[in-house]
């Protein structure tokens, strides 16, 4: 099971969007201050807490929000990789100060994960440079065409694909027959 921590104040849409993308490659369990939802088929554990939890796991993913308010209390745990929007300079500065590994998501050539296109009903997400999974495997750059069943934010889509890649999932194989 891949642990995913939603850092800082997240809007309500991002956890739902991440769950949509991640559910294509397995079940998603949810742990928030108000609810715990566990399914036997869970492949991902999505944790959203008001305060930073203590982690006792060797690896995982921290997802930073597009709005970086309240991140000053958050520390990326050892073994975790941060997924961050590249247009959030405060988040990127925090990650740099912590020395945390990060995958930048955005619309520039400097970003690791970007969108080459997004239209009604379809999108293409691009991995622009080699990425190392949580287990240490290398993933080569490539394009991932995705069918969209409903609208999704660009960051929610890019962050979801980044998590799948970090978890060692093959989005191309999973997304050929499924719609996000």
C-alpha positions as CSV (number, residue, x, y, z in Angstrom):
1,X,0.0,0.0,0.0
2,X,1.4,3.4,-0.9
3,X,0.9,6.1,1.8
4,X,-0.1,9.6,0.5
5,X,-0.1,12.5,2.9
6,X,-2.0,15.7,1.8
7,X,0.0,18.5,3.4
8,X,-1.3,21.8,4.5
9,X,-4.8,23.1,3.9
10,X,-6.3,21.3,0.9
11,X,-9.5,22.3,-0.8
12,X,-12.2,19.6,-1.0
13,X,-11.7,19.0,-4.7
14,X,-8.1,17.8,-4.7
15,X,-8.6,14.7,-2.5
16,X,-11.6,13.7,-4.7
17,X,-9.6,14.2,-7.9
18,X,-6.6,12.2,-6.6
19,X,-8.9,9.4,-5.6
20,X,-10.4,9.4,-9.1
21,X,-7.0,9.0,-10.7
22,X,-5.6,6.5,-8.2
23,X,-8.6,4.3,-8.2
24,X,-7.8,3.3,-11.8
25,X,-4.8,1.4,-10.4
26,X,-6.4,0.0,-7.2
27,X,-8.6,0.9,-4.3
28,X,-8.1,4.1,-2.3
29,X,-8.5,4.2,1.5
30,X,-9.2,7.5,3.1
31,X,-8.1,8.8,6.6
32,X,-9.3,12.3,7.5
33,X,-10.1,14.0,10.8
34,X,-13.7,13.2,10.2
35,X,-13.7,9.9,8.4
36,X,-11.8,6.6,7.9
37,X,-12.8,4.6,4.8
38,X,-11.0,1.3,4.4
39,X,-11.7,-1.2,1.6
40,X,-10.0,-4.6,1.3
41,X,-8.7,-3.8,-2.2
42,X,-6.9,-0.6,-1.1
43,X,-3.7,0.0,-3.0
44,X,-3.4,3.6,-1.8
45,X,-3.9,5.2,1.6
46,X,-4.8,8.9,1.3
47,X,-4.3,10.8,4.6
48,X,-5.6,14.3,5.2
49,X,-5.1,15.7,8.7
50,X,-5.3,19.2,10.0
51,X,-2.0,18.7,11.8
52,X,1.0,16.8,10.5
53,X,0.8,13.1,11.6
54,X,3.8,11.1,12.7
55,X,4.6,8.5,10.1
56,X,6.1,5.1,10.8
57,X,6.5,3.9,7.2
58,X,9.6,3.8,5.1
59,X,8.3,5.6,2.0
60,X,5.4,7.6,0.7
61,X,4.2,10.7,-1.1
62,X,3.4,14.2,0.3
63,X,1.1,16.2,-1.9
64,X,1.4,20.0,-1.4
65,X,-1.6,22.1,-2.3
66,X,-1.7,24.8,-4.9
67,X,-2.6,27.3,-2.1
68,X,0.4,27.0,0.3
69,X,-1.1,28.6,3.4
70,X,-0.3,26.8,6.6
71,X,2.6,24.8,5.3
72,X,5.1,26.2,7.9
73,X,4.2,23.3,10.3
74,X,4.7,20.6,7.8
75,X,7.9,18.5,7.4
76,X,8.3,15.9,4.6
77,X,9.0,12.6,6.4
78,X,12.2,10.8,5.6
79,X,11.7,8.4,2.6
80,X,8.8,10.5,1.3
81,X,8.8,12.4,-2.0
82,X,6.9,15.6,-2.3
83,X,4.6,16.4,-5.3
84,X,4.2,20.1,-5.6
85,X,2.8,22.7,-8.0
86,X,5.6,24.6,-9.6
87,X,3.6,27.9,-9.5
88,X,3.7,27.8,-5.6
89,X,7.1,29.4,-4.8
90,X,6.5,29.2,-1.0
91,X,6.1,25.4,-1.2
92,X,9.2,25.0,-3.4
93,X,11.2,27.1,-1.0
94,X,10.0,25.0,2.0
95,X,11.0,21.8,0.1
96,X,14.4,23.3,-0.7
97,X,15.0,24.2,2.9
98,X,14.1,20.7,4.0
99,X,16.2,19.1,1.3
100,X,13.2,17.0,0.4
101,X,13.0,15.3,-3.0
102,X,10.2,16.7,-5.1
103,X,8.3,16.2,-8.3
104,X,7.2,19.6,-9.7
105,X,3.9,19.6,-11.6
106,X,3.1,22.5,-13.9
107,X,3.1,23.9,-17.4
108,X,6.7,24.8,-17.9
109,X,9.6,22.9,-19.5
110,X,11.3,22.9,-16.1
111,X,8.5,20.7,-14.6
112,X,8.8,17.0,-14.2
113,X,5.1,16.3,-14.9
114,X,3.2,18.5,-17.2
115,X,0.1,18.5,-19.5
116,X,0.7,18.6,-23.3
117,X,-3.0,18.9,-23.8
118,X,-6.3,18.9,-22.0
119,X,-9.7,18.9,-23.8
120,X,-13.2,17.8,-23.0
121,X,-13.0,14.1,-22.6
122,X,-9.3,13.6,-22.9
123,X,-5.9,14.8,-21.8
124,X,-2.2,13.9,-22.3
125,X,0.1,14.0,-19.2
126,X,3.8,14.1,-19.9
127,X,6.7,12.9,-17.8
128,X,9.5,15.2,-19.0
129,X,12.5,13.6,-17.2
130,X,13.6,10.4,-15.6
131,X,11.7,9.8,-12.3
132,X,12.8,7.4,-9.5
133,X,10.0,5.4,-7.9
134,X,9.6,4.9,-4.2
135,X,11.2,1.5,-4.6
136,X,14.2,2.9,-6.5
137,X,13.2,1.9,-10.1
138,X,13.7,4.4,-13.0
139,X,10.8,5.5,-15.1
140,X,11.7,7.0,-18.5
141,X,10.0,10.1,-19.9
142,X,6.8,9.5,-21.8
143,X,3.3,10.6,-22.6
144,X,0.2,9.2,-20.9
145,X,-3.1,9.7,-22.9
146,X,-6.1,9.8,-20.5
147,X,-9.8,9.6,-21.1
148,X,-11.7,12.0,-18.8
149,X,-15.2,11.0,-17.6
150,X,-15.7,14.4,-15.9
151,X,-13.8,17.7,-15.6
152,X,-10.6,17.6,-13.4
153,X,-8.2,20.4,-12.4
154,X,-4.8,20.3,-14.3
155,X,-3.0,20.0,-10.9
156,X,-5.2,17.2,-9.7
157,X,-4.5,15.2,-12.9
158,X,-0.8,15.9,-12.9
159,X,-0.4,15.1,-9.2
160,X,-2.4,11.9,-9.6
161,X,-0.2,10.7,-12.4
162,X,2.9,11.7,-10.5
163,X,1.7,9.5,-7.5
164,X,1.0,6.6,-9.8
165,X,4.5,6.8,-11.3
166,X,6.2,7.2,-7.9
167,X,4.2,4.1,-6.7
168,X,5.6,2.1,-9.6
169,X,2.3,1.8,-11.4
170,X,2.2,2.0,-15.2
171,X,-0.4,4.6,-16.0
172,X,-0.3,3.9,-19.7
173,X,-1.4,0.3,-19.1
174,X,-4.1,1.2,-16.5
175,X,-5.5,4.1,-18.3
176,X,-6.0,2.6,-21.8
177,X,-9.3,1.0,-20.8
178,X,-10.4,3.2,-17.9
179,X,-11.7,6.8,-17.7
180,X,-10.6,9.1,-14.9
